[in-house]
Amino acid sequence: MGLVFAGDVHLSRCIYASHPSMVGDSEFALTQITDFCKKGNHDLILLGDNFDKRFPEPDVVASFLRAIDGLNVAYIEPRCG
């Protein structure tokens, strides 16, 4: 078992409006990371911004939930100052 850190995934559909060929790249990267963690029974710590917007599109949230499905999930409240 190991520990994997990933951060600032910034899942979004509209962020790539000027680069349409990149749509789906962040979801694919997150899926690769979570698949690696599942296969190796590694813990994953997601840091930073998982979404690019405060209120992401429902399909983006669904993609995130599919990717983390099967991982043990814990939430740590962010602390400032």
Secondary structure, DSSP 8 states (H G I E B T S, - for coil): --EEEEE---B-SGGGTT-GGGTTHHHHHHHHHHHHHHHHT-EEEEES-SBSSSS--HHHHHHHHHHHTTS----------
